[in-house]
Amino acid sequence: MKSITIKGSERESVGKVATKALRNAGAVPCVLYGGNQPVHFSADERAFKTLVYTPNAHTVVIELGEGKSLNAILQDIQVHPVTDKILHIDFFQLFDDKEITMEVPVKVIGVSPGVLLGGVLRLNTRRLKVKALPKNLPDFIDADISPLEMGNKLYVTKLVSDKYKFLHPDNTVVAQVRISRAAMKAAQEAAKAAKAPAGKKKK
């Protein structure tokens, strides 16, 4: 999985006054959990644009100066309800030998025969929760729709991998090809024509 580097500074004071001052200065207060103790730090709000405002999934390298570098994933984010300004971010520290749970975007690949015949592709699940070691986290989950005929569904059980496991029920539908109204109408007209008496002519 691709990684984004965030350069920040550790916070000595974590009170409300200090936090407000950070925000007024254009910085975002953050906390890194998962280690022996939480790490409080801040970084320029602009540093988070490629991490927050994207549909892609990333791991994060947090550089805090003096050679201190920590690997993490975004865990939670708080934004202002009106301005969408980032108010606070929580991260979770990664360790090479410990599995982590993360939501990964789904990427559709292949061509569905059902779609070619007029069906409508519906992506039911745009992100899937997986559990894996950090080195095995994928950038995307490939959902191959090549086998899908009209009316077929693609279940999460068809996307299995030996590098990670899905944290979803086996009956979770990832994508499906639904019959379009036009295709349904054509099928109904074909059925009526088949039932019509042979040799009957219109006046």
C-alpha positions as CSV (number, residue, x, y, z in Angstrom):
1,M,0.0,0.0,0.0
2,K,1.2,3.5,-0.8
3,S,2.4,5.7,2.0
4,I,2.1,9.4,2.7
5,T,4.6,11.3,4.8
6,I,3.4,13.8,7.4
7,K,5.9,16.1,9.0
8,G,4.8,17.2,12.4
9,S,6.0,18.4,15.9
10,E,5.3,16.7,19.2
11,R,3.1,18.7,21.6
12,E,4.1,19.5,25.1
13,S,0.8,21.1,26.1
14,V,-2.5,19.4,25.2
15,G,-5.0,21.7,26.9
16,K,-7.9,23.6,25.3
17,V,-5.9,26.9,25.1
18,A,-2.9,25.3,23.4
19,T,-5.2,23.3,21.0
20,K,-7.1,26.5,20.0
21,A,-3.8,28.3,19.4
22,L,-2.6,25.5,17.1
23,R,-5.8,25.7,15.1
24,N,-5.6,29.5,14.8
25,A,-2.1,29.0,13.5
26,G,-3.3,26.7,10.7
27,A,-2.1,23.5,12.4
28,V,-4.1,20.3,13.3
29,P,-3.8,18.6,16.7
30,C,-3.3,14.9,16.4
31,V,-2.9,11.8,18.6
32,L,-1.1,8.6,17.7
33,Y,-2.4,5.5,19.6
34,G,-1.3,1.9,19.5
35,G,2.1,2.2,21.1
36,N,3.2,2.1,24.7
37,Q,1.6,5.5,25.3
38,P,-0.3,8.0,23.1
39,V,1.9,10.5,21.1
40,H,0.5,14.0,20.9
41,F,1.6,16.0,17.9
42,S,0.5,18.6,15.4
43,A,1.1,19.3,11.7
44,D,0.2,21.9,9.1
45,E,-3.4,21.4,7.9
46,R,-2.2,21.5,4.3
47,A,-0.1,18.3,4.9
48,F,-3.3,16.2,5.3
49,K,-5.0,17.1,1.9
50,T,-3.6,14.1,0.0
51,L,-4.5,11.8,3.0
52,V,-8.0,13.0,3.8
53,Y,-9.5,14.3,0.5
54,T,-9.1,11.2,-1.5
55,P,-11.0,8.0,-2.1
56,N,-7.8,6.0,-2.0
57,A,-6.4,4.2,1.1
58,H,-2.9,5.0,2.4
59,T,-0.6,4.3,5.3
60,V,1.2,7.2,6.9
61,V,4.8,7.9,7.9
62,I,4.7,10.5,10.7
63,E,8.1,12.3,11.0
64,L,8.5,14.2,14.3
65,G,12.0,15.4,13.9
66,E,15.3,14.2,15.4
67,G,15.1,11.0,13.4
68,K,11.8,9.9,15.0
69,S,9.6,8.3,12.4
70,L,6.4,6.3,13.1
71,N,4.2,4.2,10.7
72,A,0.4,4.6,11.2
73,I,-3.0,4.6,9.6
74,L,-5.8,7.2,9.9
75,Q,-8.2,6.0,12.5
76,D,-10.6,8.9,13.1
77,I,-11.0,12.5,11.9
78,Q,-13.1,15.4,13.3
79,V,-14.2,18.3,11.0
80,H,-16.1,21.5,11.5
81,P,-19.8,20.9,10.7
82,V,-20.0,24.2,8.7
83,T,-16.5,24.9,7.3
84,D,-15.2,21.3,6.9
85,K,-12.0,22.5,8.5
86,I,-10.0,19.7,10.1
87,L,-10.3,19.9,13.8
88,H,-8.5,16.8,15.1
89,I,-7.1,13.5,13.8
90,D,-6.4,10.2,15.5
91,F,-3.9,7.8,14.1
92,F,-3.1,4.2,15.0
93,Q,0.5,3.0,15.0
94,L,1.5,0.1,12.8
95,F,4.0,-2.7,13.6
96,D,5.4,-5.1,11.1
97,D,4.4,-8.2,13.0
98,K,0.9,-7.1,14.0
99,E,-2.2,-7.4,11.8
100,I,-4.2,-4.3,11.3
101,T,-7.9,-3.7,10.3
102,M,-8.5,-1.2,7.5
103,E,-11.1,-0.3,4.9
104,V,-9.8,-0.6,1.3
105,P,-11.5,0.8,-1.8
106,V,-13.0,-1.6,-4.4
107,K,-11.9,-1.3,-8.0
108,V,-14.0,-2.9,-10.7
109,I,-12.1,-4.7,-13.4
110,G,-13.2,-6.7,-16.5
111,V,-16.3,-6.5,-18.7
112,S,-19.6,-8.0,-17.8
113,P,-21.6,-9.9,-20.5
114,G,-24.7,-8.8,-18.7
115,V,-23.8,-5.1,-19.0
116,L,-23.1,-5.6,-22.7
117,L,-26.6,-7.0,-23.1
118,G,-28.1,-3.9,-21.5
119,G,-27.9,-4.6,-17.8
120,V,-26.9,-2.0,-15.3
121,L,-23.9,-2.5,-13.1
122,R,-24.4,-1.6,-9.4
123,L,-21.4,-1.4,-7.0
124,N,-23.0,-2.3,-3.7
125,T,-19.9,-2.0,-1.6
126,R,-17.3,0.7,-2.4
127,R,-15.0,-0.2,0.4
128,L,-14.2,-3.5,2.1
129,K,-12.8,-4.0,5.6
130,V,-9.7,-6.3,5.6
131,K,-7.3,-7.6,8.2
132,A,-3.7,-8.1,7.3
133,L,-0.1,-7.4,8.2
134,P,0.9,-3.8,7.1
135,K,3.1,-5.1,4.2
136,N,0.1,-7.1,2.8
137,L,-2.4,-4.3,2.8
138,P,-3.6,-3.8,-0.8
139,D,-4.1,-0.4,-2.5
140,F,-7.4,-1.7,-4.0
141,I,-9.6,-4.8,-3.9
142,D,-10.0,-5.9,-7.5
143,A,-13.6,-6.9,-8.2
144,D,-13.7,-8.9,-11.5
145,I,-17.1,-8.6,-13.1
146,S,-16.3,-10.7,-16.2
147,P,-18.4,-13.7,-15.0
148,L,-21.5,-11.6,-14.3
149,E,-24.5,-12.2,-16.6
150,M,-27.7,-10.3,-16.4
151,G,-29.1,-10.6,-12.8
152,N,-25.9,-12.1,-11.4
153,K,-24.2,-11.0,-8.1
154,L,-20.6,-10.9,-7.1
155,Y,-20.1,-12.0,-3.5
156,V,-17.1,-11.2,-1.3
157,T,-16.3,-14.9,-1.2
158,K,-15.1,-14.6,-4.8
159,L,-12.4,-12.1,-3.8
160,V,-10.5,-14.2,-1.4
161,S,-6.7,-13.7,-1.0
162,D,-4.0,-15.5,1.0
163,K,-2.5,-12.1,2.0
164,Y,-5.5,-10.7,3.8
165,K,-8.9,-11.7,5.1
166,F,-12.3,-10.0,4.8
167,L,-14.2,-9.0,7.8
168,H,-17.6,-9.4,6.1
169,P,-20.3,-12.1,6.1
170,D,-20.0,-14.5,3.1
171,N,-23.3,-13.3,1.7
172,T,-22.0,-9.7,1.3
173,V,-22.7,-8.5,-2.3
174,V,-19.9,-6.4,-3.8
175,A,-21.5,-5.8,-7.2
176,Q,-24.4,-7.0,-9.3
177,V,-25.8,-6.6,-12.8
178,R,-29.4,-5.5,-12.6
179,I,-31.9,-5.8,-15.5
180,S,-32.5,-2.4,-16.9
181,R,-36.1,-1.2,-17.7
182,A,-35.4,-1.3,-21.4
183,A,-34.1,-4.8,-21.2
184,M,-37.1,-5.9,-19.1
185,K,-39.5,-4.3,-21.5
186,A,-37.8,-6.0,-24.4
187,A,-38.1,-9.3,-22.6
188,Q,-41.8,-8.8,-21.9
189,E,-42.5,-7.9,-25.5
190,A,-40.6,-11.0,-26.6
191,A,-42.6,-13.2,-24.2
192,K,-45.9,-11.7,-25.6
193,A,-44.8,-12.3,-29.1
194,A,-43.9,-15.9,-28.3
195,K,-47.4,-16.5,-26.8
196,A,-49.2,-15.0,-29.8
197,P,-51.0,-17.6,-32.1
198,A,-48.9,-18.7,-35.0
199,G,-49.9,-17.3,-38.4
200,K,-52.2,-14.7,-36.9
201,K,-52.0,-11.5,-38.9
202,K,-52.7,-8.0,-37.9
203,K,-55.6,-6.2,-39.7
